Amino acid sequence: WTKRRTGEGKRVFLMAPIHHHFEKLGWSEPKIVVRFWILAILMGLLSLLTLKLR
């Protein structure tokens, strides 16, 4: 994908799985876990809200 856009191949994520990508960026493990929890809660609430709208 990046090769077509920029002309050279570049990784989108530094490492897989995605939590290792954030560790390579310098984030601490507890910060990553809490951010993923927050994201999961927000996505859960969004799904419940869209379910109620139907």
Secondary structure, DSSP 4 states (H G I P E B T S, - for coil): -HHHHHSS---SSSSSSHHHHHHHTT--HHHHHHHHHHHHHHHHHHHHHHHHH-
